C-alpha cells in the first residue's frame, strides 16, 4: 500500500470519526446539509467536505442516486472554495449529467497543504417532480495515482422544492412575507410582498403579489399584482399580507397594511383616515384567484381612533367550524406599545370586528380554532426566546394565558405559522396543529415544522422536522394539500421557496 496522505473530511465544521477499511486505508465520513434541492437554483449544495492533506491530486468523485427519477436532474456538480468554508458558485471544477444511477464527476484538483473545501451540488430541471425525494450515496474519491478513498456508508435523503419567486423576477429586488391557502379546487394561492427597490419594510415601493399553483406546488403561474395603491408608488406601499379561503362562499380573502406616505409602524398616528394612520385593506377573489376586487379599507370597523396603528398578522388566516372568518392582528396603542389580537367576520367578510390585546409587546401572530368556539393566538413576543400563547372563547374580548406561553416554542422574535389540519396519522384521520418557524431563541435559521397531537397542549420533540438549516429572513406559511401532505412556503434571502412535506415525516 502506498503512503496515503492524511485526509480528513468533515461537514460544516463537524469533525468526523473514521472507521478502518481493508488494509491500512481509512474510510471517509459524510454528513448531509439540511436544506431542500430547489428548482430554478443553479446550485443546491448538499454535501460540504474539507480536505486536510500534505498533497493530493484528485481526478473524480463517484456516487449513486436512489429512487428519484434521473429525469428530474439537470446536473450534478462539484465546487471548490479553496480555504474558505462558505459556499459560493464561483468555481465549479466538474459536473455530469447523470444517465444512470451511478455517476462519476471527473475533475482535476491539486490539493495543496492545509484545509481545502469542496461542495457537491444538484441542479434540478424546471420540470422536476417535487413530490419525489432525492437519495444520494457517495462512494469514493479517485486520485490520479490510482488510489481510491472510500466513504463510510452514507445514504442521504433530500426534499425537492420549487422556487416560487426569485429576486430579479419581473425586475423586483426582493420577495418577502409569504402567506398561503388551499382552495376547494386544490389550487394553492400564495401571497407576498413585492418589494421593487430594496428589501426594506414599509414605507416604500411595495405591492402585494399573488402566485397560483394548480399542480401541488410543482409549478407556479405568472405573478399577479392584487394590491397596488397607485401613484406615487415610492410613497404609497401596501404589504404584510395574510390570506384565507372561505369554503362556504368559495371566496379567497387577503388583508394587508396600506401605508400612504410614512404610515407604517414608525409613522402611523392616531385617527382613522389614510392621511393619519395606516390602513387595514382587504381584497377578495370569487373565481379561484383569476380576478380580484379593488382594495377596501376596513380600518374604521376595527381600529380604536386613539391607537397609532391597526393591521393584520401576516401569513394565513383561519375559518372556524361555524363559518366565522378569523385573521390574527395587532394594534399599536396610544403609547406605541404593540398588542397581538384578532379580527373576525361572522357574515363571510361583509363586516369585521376586533378583539382586545392578548398580551402587550407582541406583534405578528397566527390563530386557529382548537375546539369549537375556542381560539388560540400564537404570538411573536418582543421579549424574545419563546412564542407567547393565549386563548379566547369570546372572540378576543378576554384572553387566558396558555400553559405553553413563553416556555415551549423557541423563537428569535420572528413570524411563525400555525394551522389546524385533519391528517392521516398511522392510518387514522386526526386533527393536528402544525407550527413552522425558525427554531431558535436567537437566530433566524433552522426552519422547522412541528406537530401537536393534542391541539397545542404539548409539542413533543419527536414530532418535528428540520426543513432548512440556512440563515434566512425567516418567515413561513403552512397549508394542507391533502390528508397526507403539508405545503410550506418560506423565505430564503430575498426569495420564496416551497416544499411538500409528508405528514408521516413530521409525526413519527
C-alpha positions in Angstrom: 0.0 0.0 0.0 1.3 3.4 -1.0 1.8 6.2 1.6 -1.7 7.8 1.8 -1.8 11.5 2.8 -3.7 12.2 6.0 -7.2 13.0 4.7 -10.0 14.4 6.8 -13.5 15.2 5.7 -16.0 16.9 7.8 -19.2 18.7 7.2 -19.9 22.2 8.4 -17.0 22.2 10.8 -18.0 18.9 12.5 -15.1 16.6 13.0 -16.0 13.1 11.7 -15.0 9.7 13.1 -13.0 7.3 10.9 -13.7 3.6 10.5 -11.0 1.2 9.3 -11.3 -0.3 5.9 -9.4 -3.2 4.5 -5.7 -2.7 4.6 -4.3 0.5 6.2 -6.6 2.9 4.3 -9.2 5.0 6.2 -12.8 5.5 5.1 -14.2 9.0 5.0 -17.2 10.2 6.9 -20.0 12.2 5.3 -22.8 14.3 6.7 -25.5 15.9 4.6 -26.5 19.5 4.6 -30.1 20.1 5.8 -31.8 22.0 3.0 -34.1 21.2 0.1 -32.9 20.9 -3.5 -34.8 23.6 -5.3 -35.9 24.3 -8.9 -34.6 27.4 -10.6 -31.5 27.4 -8.5 -28.3 26.8 -10.5 -26.6 25.4 -7.4 -28.0 23.5 -4.5 -25.1 22.4 -2.3 -26.0 19.2 -0.4 -22.6 17.9 0.9 -19.7 20.0 2.1 -16.4 18.5 2.8 -13.0 19.7 3.9 -9.7 18.1 2.9 -6.6 18.3 5.0 -3.6 16.9 3.1 0.1 17.4 2.6 -0.5 17.0 -1.1 -3.2 15.2 -3.1 -4.1 15.1 -6.8 -7.7 14.1 -7.3 -9.5 13.3 -10.6 -13.0 12.1 -9.8 -15.8 11.5 -7.3 -18.3 8.7 -7.6 -21.7 8.2 -6.1 -25.1 6.6 -6.6 -28.6 8.1 -6.9 -31.5 6.4 -5.2 -35.1 6.1 -6.3 -35.6 9.7 -7.6 -36.2 10.0 -11.3 -33.0 10.8 -13.1 -35.1 12.9 -15.5 -35.5 15.4 -12.6 -31.8 16.2 -12.5 -30.2 18.7 -14.9 -26.6 18.4 -13.4 -24.6 17.1 -10.5 -21.6 19.4 -9.9 -18.6 19.8 -7.7 -17.5 23.2 -6.5 -14.2 24.4 -4.9 -14.0 27.2 -2.4 -10.3 26.7 -1.6 -9.7 27.5 2.0 -13.0 29.4 2.5 -15.6 27.3 4.4 -18.6 29.2 2.9 -20.2 28.1 -0.3 -20.0 30.2 -3.4 -20.7 29.1 -7.0 -17.7 31.0 -8.5 -15.5 27.9 -9.1 -17.2 24.8 -10.4 -14.4 22.2 -11.1 -16.5 19.4 -12.6 -20.0 18.3 -13.5 -22.0 15.5 -15.0 -25.5 15.0 -16.5 -26.5 11.6 -14.9 -27.6 8.9 -17.4 -27.8 6.1 -14.8 -28.0 5.7 -11.1 -24.2 5.5 -10.6 -22.5 8.7 -11.6 -18.9 9.9 -11.7 -17.8 13.6 -11.8 -14.4 13.9 -13.5 -12.3 16.9 -12.3 -8.7 18.0 -11.8 -7.8 19.2 -8.3 -4.3 19.5 -6.9 -4.9 19.8 -3.2 -2.2 22.0 -1.6 -1.3 21.6 2.1 -3.9 22.9 4.5 -7.6 22.9 4.5 -9.5 22.7 1.2 -13.2 22.9 0.8 -15.3 21.1 -1.8 -19.1 21.0 -2.3 -21.4 18.6 -4.1 -24.4 20.3 -5.7 -27.5 19.3 -7.5 -29.3 21.4 -10.2 -32.9 20.4 -11.0 -34.8 20.8 -14.2 -37.6 23.3 -14.0 -40.0 20.4 -14.7 -38.7 18.3 -11.7 -41.4 16.4 -9.8 -41.1 17.9 -6.3 -43.4 15.1 -4.9 -40.3 12.9 -5.1 -37.3 12.9 -2.8 -33.6 12.7 -3.8 -31.4 10.0 -2.3 -27.7 10.1 -2.8 -24.8 7.9 -1.6 -21.2 8.9 -2.1 -18.8 6.0 -2.7 -15.2 7.2 -3.3 -12.8 9.8 -4.4 -10.3 8.8 -7.0 -6.7 10.1 -7.2 -4.5 10.4 -10.2 -2.1 7.8 -8.8 -4.8 5.2 -8.8 -5.8 5.3 -5.2 -9.5 5.3 -4.2 -10.5 6.9 -0.9 -13.8 5.3 0.2 -16.6 7.0 2.1 -18.3 5.4 5.1 -21.7 4.0 4.3 -24.0 7.0 3.7 -27.5 7.3 2.3 -28.6 10.9 2.4 -32.2 12.0 1.5 -33.2 15.5 0.4 -36.6 17.1 -0.2 -37.2 18.6 -3.6 -38.8 22.0 -3.8 -39.8 24.8 -6.1 -38.7 28.5 -6.2 -41.9 30.4 -6.2 -40.3 33.8 -6.6 -36.7 34.7 -7.1 -35.1 38.1 -6.6 -34.8 39.7 -10.1 -38.1 38.1 -11.3 -40.1 40.9 -13.0 -37.2 43.2 -12.1 -38.2 43.0 -8.4 -35.4 43.4 -5.8 -37.0 41.3 -3.0 -39.9 39.0 -2.4 -40.9 38.7 1.3 -43.7 37.9 3.8 -45.4 34.8 2.4 -48.9 33.6 3.1 -50.7 30.5 1.5 -54.1 28.9 1.3 -55.6 25.9 -0.4 -58.9 26.4 -2.3 -61.7 23.9 -2.9 -60.2 23.1 -6.3 -56.9 22.1 -4.7 -55.2 25.2 -6.0 -52.5 26.8 -3.9 -52.8 30.6 -3.5 -49.6 32.2 -2.3 -49.4 36.0 -1.4 -46.3 38.0 -0.6 -44.7 41.4 -0.6 -43.3 42.6 -3.9 -40.5 44.9 -2.8 -39.4 46.6 -6.0 -36.4 48.6 -5.0 -34.8 47.0 -1.9 -35.6 44.6 0.9 -36.8 47.2 3.5 -40.2 47.1 5.2 -42.9 49.7 4.6 -43.0 52.6 3.8 -41.7 52.2 0.3 -42.5 51.0 -3.2 -44.2 47.7 -2.2 -47.2 45.9 -3.7 -48.9 42.6 -2.8 -48.4 39.9 -5.3 -50.1 36.5 -5.8 -48.9 33.3 -7.4 -51.2 30.2 -8.0 -50.2 26.6 -8.4 -52.6 24.1 -9.9 -50.3 21.1 -9.5 -49.5 21.0 -5.8 -46.6 23.5 -5.9 -44.6 21.9 -8.7 -45.1 24.9 -11.0 -46.4 28.4 -10.3 -48.4 30.6 -12.7 -47.3 34.1 -13.6 -47.4 36.6 -10.7 -50.5 38.8 -10.4 -50.4 42.1 -8.5 -53.5 42.1 -6.4 -52.9 45.2 -4.3 -51.4 48.3 -5.8 -52.4 51.6 -4.2 -51.3 53.7 -7.1 -49.1 56.8 -7.6 -46.8 57.9 -6.2 -45.6 54.3 -5.9 -42.5 55.1 -3.8 -44.7 56.7 -1.2 -47.9 54.6 -1.3 -47.0 51.0 -0.5 -49.0 48.0 0.7 -47.7 44.8 2.2 -47.5 42.2 5.0 -50.4 40.2 3.6 -52.4 37.3 5.0 -54.7 35.0 3.1 -57.6 32.7 3.9 -60.1 30.7 1.8 -63.8 30.6 2.9 -65.2 27.2 1.8 -68.8 28.3 2.3 -68.7 31.1 -0.3 -65.6 29.8 -2.2 -64.0 33.2 -1.7 -60.3 34.0 -1.1 -59.7 37.0 1.2 -56.4 38.8 1.5 -55.7 41.6 4.1 -52.7 43.8 4.2 -51.3 47.1 5.6 -51.5 50.2 3.3 -49.1 53.0 4.2 -49.9 56.2 2.4 -46.7 58.1 3.0 -45.0 57.2 6.2 -48.0 55.5 7.8 -46.5 52.1 8.7 -45.3 51.3 12.2 -42.9 54.2 12.7 -45.0 57.0 11.2 -48.6 56.0 11.8 -50.6 58.2 14.2 -54.0 58.2 16.0 -57.0 58.7 13.8 -58.8 56.7 11.1 -58.1 58.4 7.7 -55.3 57.3 5.3 -53.5 60.6 5.8 -53.4 60.0 9.6 -52.9 56.3 10.1 -52.0 53.0 8.3 -55.0 51.3 6.8 -56.1 47.7 7.1 -57.2 46.9 3.5 -58.9 43.8 2.0 -59.3 42.3 -1.4 -61.2 39.1 -2.4 -61.5 36.7 -5.3 -64.5 34.6 -6.1 -63.0 32.8 -9.1 -60.1 30.8 -7.6 -57.7 33.7 -7.9 -58.3 34.6 -11.5 -59.6 38.1 -10.8 -59.6 40.3 -7.7 -61.6 43.1 -6.2 -60.2 46.6 -5.6 -58.7 47.2 -2.1 -61.2 48.3 0.5 -60.2 49.7 3.9 -61.8 48.1 7.0 -59.9 50.3 9.4 -62.9 52.1 10.7 -64.6 48.8 11.6 -61.7 47.5 13.8 -59.4 50.4 15.0 -59.8 52.5 18.1 -59.0 56.1 16.9 -56.8 56.6 19.9 -54.4 53.9 18.7 -51.4 54.6 16.4 -51.9 51.7 14.1 -54.0 48.6 13.5 -53.2 45.9 10.9 -53.1 42.1 10.4 -50.6 39.5 11.3 -49.1 38.2 8.1 -49.4 34.6 6.8 -52.6 32.5 6.8 -56.0 33.1 8.4 -58.4 30.6 9.7 -62.1 29.5 9.3 -64.0 28.3 12.4 -66.4 25.3 12.3 -69.4 27.7 12.4 -68.0 29.6 9.4 -66.5 32.6 11.2 -63.5 34.0 9.4 -60.6 35.0 11.6 -57.3 36.7 10.9 -54.6 37.4 13.5 -54.0 41.1 14.0 -52.0 43.6 16.0 -52.6 47.2 17.2 -50.1 49.8 18.4 -51.8 51.7 21.2 -51.6 55.4 22.0 -48.2 54.8 23.8 -46.9 52.9 20.7 -46.9 49.6 22.6 -48.0 46.7 20.3 -50.6 44.1 21.3 -51.5 40.8 19.5 -55.2 40.3 18.8 -57.7 39.1 16.2 -60.2 40.3 13.7 -63.2 38.2 12.8 -66.3 38.2 10.5 -69.5 36.3 11.2 -71.0 37.3 7.8 -68.5 35.9 5.4 -66.4 39.0 5.1 -69.1 41.7 4.9 -68.3 43.2 8.2 -65.4 42.8 10.7 -64.8 43.2 14.4 -61.7 43.2 16.6 -60.7 41.8 19.9 -58.7 43.4 22.7 -55.0 42.7 23.1 -54.0 39.3 24.3 -50.6 40.3 25.6 -48.6 43.5 25.4 -45.4 43.8 23.4 -46.5 41.2 20.9 -47.0 41.7 17.2 -47.1 39.1 14.3 -49.4 36.3 15.3 -51.2 33.2 14.0 -54.6 32.0 15.0 -56.5 28.6 14.9 -59.7 27.2 16.5 -58.5 24.4 18.7 -62.0 23.2 19.7 -65.5 24.6 18.8 -65.6 28.3 19.9 -62.1 28.4 21.3 -59.3 30.3 19.5 -55.6 30.0 20.2 -53.4 33.0 19.3 -49.7 32.2 18.8 -47.7 35.5 19.1 -44.3 36.9 18.2 -43.1 38.3 21.5 -40.6 41.2 21.5 -39.2 39.9 24.8 -37.6 37.2 22.8 -36.7 33.5 23.2 -40.2 31.9 23.0 -43.6 32.4 21.5 -46.4 33.7 23.6 -49.7 31.8 23.5 -53.2 32.9 24.7 -56.7 31.5 24.2 -60.2 33.1 24.0 -63.7 31.8 24.0 -65.4 35.2 23.3 -63.6 36.4 20.1 -60.9 38.2 21.9 -62.9 40.2 24.4 -60.9 38.3 27.1 -57.9 36.1 27.0 -56.3 33.3 29.0 -52.6 32.7 29.1 -51.8 29.2 27.9 -49.5 26.8 29.7 -47.1 26.7 26.8 -46.7 30.5 26.7 -43.2 31.8 27.0 -41.6 28.3 27.6 -42.2 25.9 24.8 -41.9 27.2 21.2 -38.5 28.8 20.7 -38.5 31.9 18.6 -35.9 34.6 17.8 -38.5 37.4 17.6 -39.8 36.5 14.2 -43.1 35.5 12.4 -44.4 31.9 12.7 -47.3 30.0 11.1 -49.9 27.9 12.8 -52.7 25.8 11.2 -55.1 23.1 12.3 -55.5 20.2 9.8 -57.2 16.9 9.6 -54.5 14.5 8.6 -53.8 10.8 8.4 -51.8 9.6 11.4 -50.9 5.9 11.4 -53.9 5.1 9.3 -56.4 7.2 11.3 -57.7 10.7 10.5 -56.8 13.1 13.3 -57.0 16.8 13.9 -53.4 18.1 14.5 -51.8 21.5 15.0 -48.8 22.3 12.8 -46.4 25.1 13.5 -43.5 26.4 11.4 -40.8 28.9 12.3 -37.1 29.4 12.6 -36.5 27.1 15.5 -34.0 29.1 17.6 -34.2 31.5 20.5 -31.7 33.9 19.0 -31.0 33.3 15.3 -33.2 33.2 12.1 -32.1 29.8 11.0 -33.2 26.1 11.2 -36.7 26.5 9.7 -38.7 23.7 11.3 -42.2 22.2 11.2 -43.7 20.9 14.4 -46.8 18.9 15.2 -49.0 18.8 18.3 -51.3 15.8 18.5 -53.2 17.3 21.5 -54.1 20.6 19.8 -51.3 22.7 21.3 -51.2 21.4 24.8 -47.8 19.8 24.2 -45.2 19.9 21.4 -43.1 16.8 21.5 -39.5 16.9 20.1 -40.2 13.6 18.3 -42.8 15.3 16.2 -40.8 17.9 14.4 -38.8 18.1 11.2 -35.9 20.4 10.2 -36.6 21.7 6.7 -33.8 24.2 6.1 -30.9 25.0 8.4 -29.6 28.0 6.5 -29.9 31.6 7.8 -32.8 33.4 6.2 -35.3 36.2 6.6 -37.2 33.6 8.5 -40.9 34.0 7.6 -43.0 30.9 6.6 -46.6 29.8 6.0 -48.2 26.4 6.1 -51.2 24.9 4.3 -52.8 21.5 4.0 -52.6 20.0 0.5 -54.3 16.7 1.3 -54.7 14.4 4.3 -51.1 13.1 3.9 -49.3 16.2 2.8 -48.5 19.7 4.0 -47.3 22.6 1.9 -44.8 25.1 3.2 -43.8 28.4 1.6 -40.9 30.2 3.2 -38.3 33.0 2.8 -34.8 32.5 1.8 -32.9 35.8 1.4 -35.0 37.8 -1.0 -36.5 34.7 -2.5 -39.6 32.5 -1.7 -39.3 28.7 -1.7 -42.0 25.9 -1.5 -41.7 22.3 -0.3 -44.2 19.5 0.1 -43.9 17.7 3.4 -45.4 14.2 4.1 -47.3 14.2 7.4 -45.5 11.0 8.2 -42.2 12.7 8.2 -43.3 15.1 10.9 -45.3 12.7 13.0 -43.2 9.6 13.5 
